[in-house]
Amino acid sequence: MELHGKIAVVTGAASGLGLATCKQLAAAGALIAGFDRDEKKLQALKSDLGDACLTRVVDVADETSVKDGIAAIVAAFGGVHVAVNCAGVADAAKTVSKGEPFPIATWNKVIGINLTGTFNIIRFAALAMSKNTPDADGGERGVIVNTASGAASQGQIGQAAYSASKAGVIGLTLPVARDLAPQGIRVVSIAPGLFDTAMVAGMPDNVSQSIIDRMILYPNRMGQPREFARLVQHIVENSYLNATTLNLDAGARMQAR
Ligand SMILES: NC(=O)c1ccc[n+]([C@@H]2O[C@H](COP(=O)([O-])OP(=O)(O)OC[C@H]3O[C@@H](n4cnc5c(N)ncnc54)[C@H](O)[C@@H]3O)[C@@H](O)[C@H]2O)c1
């Protein structure tokens, strides 16, 4: 799908991978709808991108918030062609720690945002996409990109909820792509390794450095958000990519800690 003049919704738009994706897709000529729950940081995105961008406080875990957010894009811009799911949290806990089981509130929060939140955007964005006029070139109506993680299959200590949520994102990629193929909508997920964002800045320095030194094959550094964003652009533009999860991780193989 050609990006110029298309309408792209990006969640987690205020920071990290989502923010870089907004800038990349805007530079390619798309109109951007940035969703996040961080209103202050959304204002910075709006001042950066100006009229080519609308921003809105949306909690992806909340069905009504997502439904209203997608309706606001259709009202303002006339439709949705691209949806990129980047909103996510990485709250960690051990299955049993200090005589207590994994807090179920933490489990529900991580699954609610990373997995249910991703599916909320998919459901309502796909409904809007299904009303698009098919592209003259190939009949496409939309493209959905989800963010999984290497943790889906190589989760570290403390990542039970996070890994389960991201394995869920990979798991839904094929059936959702099958559901939406008749409407001309493609679905692709990206499984990033370690990227230089606020999420990773929250880790102790020795933990992220240990991942770089011991677990990343080459190049021995964190990924840059723009490298993720460039892959999102490629997925949108390359119509033969569908129903798959792409690793973007410099060959990382995560260990237990
Ligand atoms: N950074 C990494 O190394 C890495 C690796 C693998 C996967 N990921 C995934 O990439 C995605 C983006 O993460 P990031 O590294 O850019 O982190 P980040 O913390 O910089 O950005 C995440 C954004 O999501 C927003 N968000 C959180 N909960 C939300 C909600 N309920 N509704 C709307 N917005 C919400 C936050 O406000 C924040 O702006 C996440 O899904 C994360 O799990 C990141």
The ligand as an SDF file (V2000), in Angstrom:
LIG
                    3D

 44 48  0  0  0  0  0  0  0  0999 V2000
   11.8410   -1.4610   23.8730 N   0  0  0  0  0  0  0  0  0  0  0  0
   12.0330   -2.7580   23.7150 C   0  0  0  0  0  0  0  0  0  0  0  0
   13.1480   -3.2750   23.8870 O   0  0  0  0  0  0  0  0  0  0  0  0
   10.9070   -3.6350   23.2650 C   0  0  0  0  0  0  0  0  0  0  0  0
   11.2020   -4.9630   22.9190 C   0  0  0  0  0  0  0  0  0  0  0  0
   10.1970   -5.7990   22.4820 C   0  0  0  0  0  0  0  0  0  0  0  0
    8.8970   -5.3150   22.4050 C   0  0  0  0  0  0  0  0  0  0  0  0
    8.6230   -4.0270   22.7600 N   0  0  0  0  0  0  0  0  0  0  0  0
    7.2420   -3.5870   22.6650 C   0  0  0  0  0  0  0  0  0  0  0  0
    7.1960   -2.4340   21.8650 O   0  0  0  0  0  0  0  0  0  0  0  0
    6.0360   -1.6630   22.2290 C   0  0  0  0  0  0  0  0  0  0  0  0
    6.4670   -0.2190   22.4130 C   0  0  0  0  0  0  0  0  0  0  0  0
    7.2940   -0.1370   23.5660 O   0  0  0  0  0  0  0  0  0  0  0  0
    8.4130    0.9740   23.7640 P   0  0  0  0  0  0  0  0  0  0  0  0
    9.6850    0.2760   23.9720 O   0  0  0  0  0  0  0  0  0  0  0  0
    8.2860    2.0020   22.7030 O   0  0  0  0  0  0  0  0  0  0  0  0
    7.9690    1.5330   25.1960 O   0  0  0  0  0  0  0  0  0  0  0  0
    7.6000    2.9980   25.6890 P   0  0  0  0  0  0  0  0  0  0  0  0
    7.3680    2.8460   27.1470 O   0  0  0  0  0  0  0  0  0  0  0  0
    8.6090    3.9850   25.2200 O   0  0  0  0  0  0  0  0  0  0  0  0
    6.2230    3.3090   24.9430 O   0  0  0  0  0  0  0  0  0  0  0  0
    5.0310    2.6480   25.2560 C   0  0  0  0  0  0  0  0  0  0  0  0
    3.8860    3.6520   25.1630 C   0  0  0  0  0  0  0  0  0  0  0  0
    2.6610    2.9310   25.3710 O   0  0  0  0  0  0  0  0  0  0  0  0
    1.8030    3.7910   26.1070 C   0  0  0  0  0  0  0  0  0  0  0  0
    0.7750    3.0080   26.7800 N   0  0  0  0  0  0  0  0  0  0  0  0
    0.9260    2.1530   27.8150 C   0  0  0  0  0  0  0  0  0  0  0  0
   -0.2530    1.6630   28.1880 N   0  0  0  0  0  0  0  0  0  0  0  0
   -1.1880    2.2110   27.3650 C   0  0  0  0  0  0  0  0  0  0  0  0
   -2.5910    2.0940   27.2600 C   0  0  0  0  0  0  0  0  0  0  0  0
   -3.2920    1.3160   28.1010 N   0  0  0  0  0  0  0  0  0  0  0  0
   -3.2180    2.7830   26.2900 N   0  0  0  0  0  0  0  0  0  0  0  0
   -2.5340    3.5930   25.4530 C   0  0  0  0  0  0  0  0  0  0  0  0
   -1.1990    3.7640   25.5170 N   0  0  0  0  0  0  0  0  0  0  0  0
   -0.5480    3.0740   26.4730 C   0  0  0  0  0  0  0  0  0  0  0  0
    2.7330    4.4960   27.0860 C   0  0  0  0  0  0  0  0  0  0  0  0
    2.1500    5.6910   27.6250 O   0  0  0  0  0  0  0  0  0  0  0  0
    3.9520    4.7680   26.2130 C   0  0  0  0  0  0  0  0  0  0  0  0
    3.8690    6.0380   25.5960 O   0  0  0  0  0  0  0  0  0  0  0  0
    5.4550   -2.3260   23.4690 C   0  0  0  0  0  0  0  0  0  0  0  0
    4.3720   -3.1490   23.0960 O   0  0  0  0  0  0  0  0  0  0  0  0
    6.5990   -3.1740   23.9690 C   0  0  0  0  0  0  0  0  0  0  0  0
    6.1500   -4.2880   24.7120 O   0  0  0  0  0  0  0  0  0  0  0  0
    9.5960   -3.1760   23.1900 C   0  0  0  0  0  0  0  0  0  0  0  0
  1  2  1  0
  2  3  2  0
  2  4  1  0
  4  5  1  0
  4 44  2  0
  5  6  2  0
  6  7  1  0
  7  8  2  0
  8  9  1  0
  8 44  1  0
  9 10  1  0
  9 42  1  0
 10 11  1  0
 11 12  1  0
 11 40  1  0
 12 13  1  0
 13 14  1  0
 14 15  2  0
 14 16  1  0
 14 17  1  0
 17 18  1  0
 18 19  2  0
 18 20  1  0
 18 21  1  0
 21 22  1  0
 22 23  1  0
 23 24  1  0
 23 38  1  0
 24 25  1  0
 25 26  1  0
 25 36  1  0
 26 27  1  0
 26 35  1  0
 27 28  2  0
 28 29  1  0
 29 30  1  0
 29 35  2  0
 30 31  1  0
 30 32  2  0
 32 33  1  0
 33 34  2  0
 34 35  1  0
 36 37  1  0
 36 38  1  0
 38 39  1  0
 40 41  1  0
 40 42  1  0
 42 43  1  0
M  CHG  2   8   1  16  -1
M  END
$$$$
